[in-house]
Amino acid sequence: MTTEERRIGLSDLHREMLREILAPFADRIERVSLFGSRATGRARANSDIDLVLYGDIDDALMDRIWSLCDESALPVRVDLCAYDRIIEPALEAHIDAVASPLFERHDLLRSASSMPVPR
């Protein structure tokens, strides 16, 4: 396990699984960051994966991504939020303070052109 994998508690395999889930939506996602225990280095093996999405993110897209994460082989729950839709100042402040970049749009585009958009 690399130092980065140990710090965020996310293996390269699980990171790649997330990228594959998100890639079909790269036209609407500008950036994806970790927050919560994985961003602060306090994650345990069963800690959920808290992701904040930046971009043109609406409820329908959030539901599609959440469903794909839920149906995936990821071993823990994925919690999602869209940064532009956060209404709790404390959550926004936490994300601003600890968010750790996971993917930029160009990372998602690496395979998006070859992947169908899940329905």
C-alpha positions as CSV (number, residue, x, y, z in Angstrom):
1,M,0.0,0.0,0.0
2,T,1.4,3.4,-1.0
3,T,1.7,6.3,1.5
4,E,-1.3,8.0,-0.2
5,E,-3.4,4.9,0.0
6,R,-2.6,4.7,3.7
7,R,-3.3,8.3,4.3
8,I,-6.8,8.3,2.7
9,G,-7.6,4.6,3.3
10,L,-8.5,4.1,-0.3
11,S,-6.7,1.6,-2.4
12,D,-5.7,2.2,-6.1
13,L,-8.3,-0.4,-7.0
14,H,-11.1,1.4,-5.2
15,R,-10.0,4.7,-6.5
16,E,-10.1,3.3,-10.1
17,M,-13.6,1.8,-9.4
18,L,-14.8,5.3,-8.4
19,R,-13.2,6.8,-11.5
20,E,-15.0,4.3,-13.7
21,I,-18.3,5.1,-12.1
22,L,-17.8,8.9,-12.5
23,A,-16.2,8.9,-15.9
24,P,-19.4,8.8,-18.0
25,F,-20.5,12.1,-16.3
26,A,-17.2,13.9,-16.9
27,D,-19.0,16.5,-19.0
28,R,-20.8,17.7,-15.9
29,I,-18.2,17.0,-13.2
30,E,-15.3,19.5,-12.9
31,R,-13.7,18.0,-9.8
32,V,-14.2,15.4,-7.1
33,S,-12.7,15.6,-3.7
34,L,-12.7,13.5,-0.5
35,F,-13.7,15.0,2.8
36,G,-14.5,13.5,6.2
37,S,-12.3,10.9,7.8
38,R,-10.5,9.9,4.6
39,A,-9.4,13.4,3.9
40,T,-8.2,14.0,7.5
41,G,-6.3,10.7,7.7
42,R,-8.5,9.3,10.4
43,A,-10.3,6.7,8.3
44,R,-10.8,3.1,9.5
45,A,-11.3,0.1,7.2
46,N,-15.1,0.5,7.3
47,S,-15.2,4.3,7.1
48,D,-17.5,5.5,4.4
49,I,-16.2,7.4,1.4
50,D,-17.3,11.0,1.5
51,L,-17.2,12.7,-1.9
52,V,-17.9,16.3,-2.8
53,L,-18.7,16.9,-6.5
54,Y,-18.1,20.3,-8.2
55,G,-19.7,21.2,-11.4
56,D,-23.2,21.0,-13.0
57,I,-24.6,18.6,-10.5
58,D,-28.4,18.1,-10.0
59,D,-30.4,15.7,-8.0
60,A,-30.9,13.3,-10.9
61,L,-27.2,13.0,-11.5
62,M,-26.5,12.6,-7.8
63,D,-29.1,9.8,-7.7
64,R,-27.5,8.0,-10.7
65,I,-24.0,8.2,-9.3
66,W,-25.2,7.1,-5.8
67,S,-27.0,4.1,-7.4
68,L,-23.9,3.1,-9.4
69,C,-21.8,3.3,-6.2
70,D,-24.3,1.3,-4.2
71,E,-24.4,-1.4,-6.9
72,S,-20.6,-1.5,-7.3
73,A,-18.2,-3.8,-5.6
74,L,-16.9,-1.0,-3.4
75,P,-16.6,-2.5,0.1
76,V,-18.0,0.6,1.9
77,R,-20.8,3.1,1.5
78,V,-20.2,6.2,-0.6
79,D,-21.8,9.5,0.5
80,L,-22.1,12.2,-2.0
81,C,-22.8,15.9,-1.9
82,A,-22.7,18.6,-4.6
83,Y,-20.7,21.6,-3.4
84,D,-23.0,24.2,-5.0
85,R,-26.0,22.7,-3.3
86,I,-24.7,22.6,0.3
87,I,-27.0,24.5,2.6
88,E,-25.2,23.8,5.9
89,P,-22.5,26.4,6.6
90,A,-20.6,24.0,8.9
91,L,-20.5,21.3,6.2
92,E,-19.2,23.8,3.7
93,A,-16.6,25.1,6.1
94,H,-15.5,21.5,6.8
95,I,-15.1,20.7,3.1
96,D,-13.3,24.0,2.5
97,A,-10.9,23.1,5.3
98,V,-10.1,19.4,4.6
99,A,-11.1,18.5,1.1
100,S,-8.5,16.4,-0.6
101,P,-8.6,16.4,-4.5
102,L,-9.4,12.9,-5.9
103,F,-10.1,13.6,-9.6
104,E,-10.1,16.5,-11.9
105,R,-12.2,16.4,-15.1
106,H,-9.2,15.4,-17.2
107,D,-8.7,12.3,-14.9
108,L,-12.3,11.3,-15.6
109,L,-12.0,11.9,-19.3
110,R,-9.2,9.4,-19.7
111,S,-11.7,6.6,-20.1
112,A,-15.0,8.5,-20.5
113,S,-14.9,8.4,-24.3
114,S,-15.0,4.6,-24.3
115,M,-17.6,4.2,-21.7
116,P,-21.4,4.2,-22.2
117,V,-23.4,6.4,-19.9
118,P,-25.3,4.2,-17.4
119,R,-29.0,4.4,-17.6
